[in-house]
Amino acid sequence: CVWLLPAEALAKSSQPAEPLLLDVPDAPAAYYYPPKGSGPRPVLMYLHGRGANPQEDCRKWAKVATQFGWVLCPQGPGDSGGGGRTWMNSAQAGKAVMDASLSALRAKHKGRVQRYGNILVGFSEGAFVAMQAGLQDQKTWSRWLILAASDRYWVGDAPSSLTGGSGGGKLQRVYLLTGETDGVAENTTRVGDMLKKHNVPVRVRIAPGMGHEIAKDRMVTTYKRPLSWLARGK
């Protein structure tokens, strides 16, 4: 007998249940999921919060993000125990891990990983790293989804880089999403105002009834629309 499965079921069956492990030179190994579809595909890089388990986080993001491209989840350089990692409050150390992880993925899957115009996602301490490191390479990371953003994450004259990155790129779209009861909700609004001042297309959502994190079963309903909007920003 030959069983004919719906296309949706086939897509689900081809998706690995566990993230794949990527060896990264001079950095912790990263986790990743391949994208749905063939040919060169963009990268969605997720930077975890302080003390989070990157492997578990990668499982969550795979449910919503593989339709948009590669899901790449690097690990912060600091070990907080029990599988948790931290970025050690260092955007520069974080950027080194980001660069090395993307290079390792491109080397392993030659010709299938988009170099520029990718999506950078950062949550909490990962947002701190993303908002600083992303400014330094707006050509590679021209689309951002920042969860629990704060204007305090930009120190000194960092916002002046919004007119264009050192690598020749410029932010194309930014989506800011913060829970209504999160302590940085007002800070997120100020980030949105700053982006608008520098003519960066931005959407700000202060989610009613939401705190610092969302439940695992709300991943798709919460993030599909923001990612769809970011992916359309060509």
SULZIHU-V807893 format. One record per residue. RES is the residue in one small letter. SS is DSSP state (hx for helix, st for strand, lp for the rest). PSI is psi in degrees with one decimal (999 if undefined). D_LAST is the distance of its C-alpha to the last C-alpha in Angstrom with 2 decimals. Layout:
<<RES,SS,PSI,D_LAST> <RES,SS,PSI,D_LAST>>
//
This chain:
<<c,lp,146.3,45.50> <v,lp,120.6,41.79> <w,lp,127.2,39.65> <l,lp,113.7,36.53> <l,lp,147.1,33.96> <p,lp,154.2,31.13> <a,hx,-38.1,27.64> <e,hx,-40.5,26.84> <a,hx,-38.8,29.97> <l,hx,-41.5,29.18> <a,hx,-41.9,25.78> <k,hx,-38.8,27.61> <s,hx,-25.9,30.42> <s,hx,-8.8,28.24> <q,lp,120.5,26.70> <p,lp,138.7,28.95> <a,lp,-33.6,30.74> <e,lp,146.0,30.77> <p,lp,149.0,28.08> <l,st,152.0,28.57> <l,st,131.6,29.91> <l,st,118.1,28.34> <d,lp,128.7,30.69> <v,lp,116.0,29.23> <p,lp,133.7,31.38> <d,lp,26.3,32.86> <a,lp,162.6,31.17> <p,lp,150.6,31.76> <a,lp,147.7,30.58> <a,st,161.0,27.26> <y,st,149.6,26.66> <y,st,161.8,23.90> <y,st,138.7,23.04> <p,lp,158.5,21.50> <p,lp,165.1,18.60> <k,lp,134.5,19.20> <g,lp,164.2,18.37> <s,lp,176.9,18.84> <g,lp,176.6,17.22> <p,lp,130.7,14.97> <r,st,148.8,13.33> <p,lp,167.8,11.57> <v,st,134.9,14.13> <l,st,109.9,14.95> <m,st,125.4,17.74> <y,st,124.4,20.25> <l,st,115.3,22.75> <h,lp,166.0,25.88> <g,lp,170.6,28.29> <r,lp,128.5,31.65> <g,lp,2.4,34.13> <a,st,161.4,31.80> <n,lp,107.8,32.07> <p,hx,-33.6,28.84> <q,hx,-45.9,29.93> <e,hx,-41.1,30.44> <d,hx,-37.7,27.19> <c,hx,-38.2,25.34> <r,hx,-43.4,27.15> <k,hx,-46.1,25.97> <w,hx,-26.2,22.25> <a,hx,-30.1,22.49> <k,hx,-27.0,23.43> <v,hx,-23.0,20.14> <a,hx,-15.2,17.52> <t,lp,-19.1,18.30> <q,lp,-17.6,16.49> <f,lp,-15.0,13.17> <g,lp,-162.4,14.42> <w,st,138.8,17.26> <v,st,110.8,19.03> <l,st,124.9,20.64> <c,st,88.4,23.31> <p,lp,162.2,25.11> <q,lp,136.6,28.47> <g,lp,154.2,29.57> <p,lp,-17.6,32.35> <g,st,139.1,35.01> <d,st,115.7,37.06> <s,st,6.8,38.11> <g,st,151.9,40.18> <g,lp,27.5,40.08> <g,lp,-4.9,36.75> <g,st,151.0,35.10> <r,st,160.9,33.17> <t,st,154.2,32.40> <w,lp,0.7,30.27> <m,lp,28.0,33.47> <n,lp,31.1,31.81> <s,lp,106.6,30.50> <a,hx,-33.4,26.90> <q,hx,-42.5,27.84> <a,hx,-38.3,29.37> <g,hx,-42.2,26.35> <k,hx,-37.5,23.98> <a,hx,-41.6,26.40> <v,hx,-42.3,26.22> <m,hx,-50.1,22.41> <d,hx,-44.4,22.29> <a,hx,-38.0,25.17> <s,hx,-43.5,23.83> <l,hx,-41.9,20.48> <s,hx,-40.1,22.58> <a,hx,-38.9,25.03> <l,hx,-41.2,22.55> <r,hx,-36.0,21.14> <a,hx,-35.5,24.79> <k,hx,-32.8,25.89> <h,lp,66.3,23.22> <k,lp,132.5,22.70> <g,lp,-4.1,19.86> <r,lp,-4.0,18.36> <v,st,119.0,16.63> <q,lp,136.7,13.27> <r,lp,-42.4,14.14> <y,lp,164.1,11.15> <g,lp,33.5,8.04> <n,lp,171.6,10.38> <i,st,126.7,11.62> <l,st,125.0,14.95> <v,st,129.4,17.45> <g,st,136.4,20.75> <f,st,127.4,23.83> <s,lp,-116.3,26.87> <e,hx,-31.4,27.93> <g,hx,-30.4,24.71> <a,hx,-38.9,22.93> <f,hx,-45.9,25.25> <v,hx,-45.6,24.17> <a,hx,-42.4,20.41> <m,hx,-24.8,20.47> <q,hx,-49.9,22.46> <a,hx,-35.7,21.31> <g,hx,-34.2,17.60> <l,hx,-31.6,18.36> <q,hx,-14.4,19.91> <d,lp,68.4,16.94> <q,lp,-11.3,13.72> <k,lp,-43.9,12.30> <t,lp,-44.6,13.04> <w,lp,79.1,12.47> <s,lp,-3.3,9.64> <r,st,129.0,9.63> <w,st,143.1,13.17> <l,st,106.8,15.45> <i,st,123.1,18.79> <l,st,118.3,21.90> <a,lp,53.5,24.92> <a,lp,154.8,23.47> <s,lp,138.7,26.04> <d,hx,-18.2,26.18> <r,hx,-11.0,29.04> <y,hx,-15.5,26.79> <w,lp,112.8,25.86> <v,lp,153.1,29.05> <g,lp,-134.4,30.26> <d,lp,23.3,27.82> <a,hx,-41.0,24.81> <p,hx,-19.6,22.82> <s,hx,-20.6,23.17> <s,hx,-8.6,20.54> <l,hx,-15.7,17.90> <t,hx,-9.6,17.98> <g,lp,138.9,16.54> <g,lp,164.6,17.37> <s,lp,-22.1,20.15> <g,lp,6.7,18.02> <g,lp,-3.9,16.17> <g,lp,172.6,12.91> <k,lp,141.0,12.11> <l,lp,132.6,11.03> <q,lp,-42.4,7.75> <r,st,144.2,9.21> <v,st,133.4,12.69> <y,st,123.3,14.83> <l,st,125.3,18.56> <l,st,122.0,21.04> <t,st,143.1,24.76> <g,st,146.8,27.92> <e,lp,-36.7,30.17> <t,lp,7.7,33.11> <d,lp,140.3,31.35> <g,lp,-15.2,32.98> <v,lp,15.6,29.76> <a,hx,-46.0,28.54> <e,hx,-36.2,29.47> <n,hx,-36.8,27.94> <t,hx,-42.1,24.58> <t,hx,-38.6,24.84> <r,hx,-35.4,25.60> <v,hx,-43.8,22.51> <g,hx,-42.3,20.46> <d,hx,-39.7,22.56> <m,hx,-41.5,22.05> <l,hx,-42.8,18.24> <k,hx,-38.9,18.56> <k,hx,-31.7,21.12> <h,lp,18.4,18.74> <n,lp,32.8,16.07> <v,lp,123.9,13.63> <p,lp,122.5,12.06> <v,st,145.6,14.27> <r,st,136.4,16.09> <v,st,126.4,19.57> <r,st,117.8,21.66> <i,st,103.6,25.28> <a,st,120.7,26.32> <p,lp,137.2,29.87> <g,lp,4.2,32.47> <m,lp,143.0,30.37> <g,lp,-138.6,31.59> <h,lp,-32.4,30.21> <e,lp,164.8,29.28> <i,lp,159.1,28.66> <a,lp,148.2,30.65> <k,hx,-37.4,29.52> <d,hx,-0.4,29.78> <r,hx,8.5,27.25> <m,hx,-52.2,24.35> <v,hx,-48.0,22.60> <t,hx,-27.5,23.32> <t,hx,-38.8,22.25> <y,hx,-11.8,19.00> <k,hx,-45.9,17.49> <r,hx,-47.6,16.16> <p,hx,-42.5,14.64> <l,hx,-36.5,12.93> <s,hx,-41.9,11.69> <w,hx,-42.6,10.22> <l,hx,-42.4,8.61> <a,hx,-26.1,7.30> <r,lp,-12.8,5.76> <g,lp,73.0,3.78> <k,lp,999,0.00>>
//
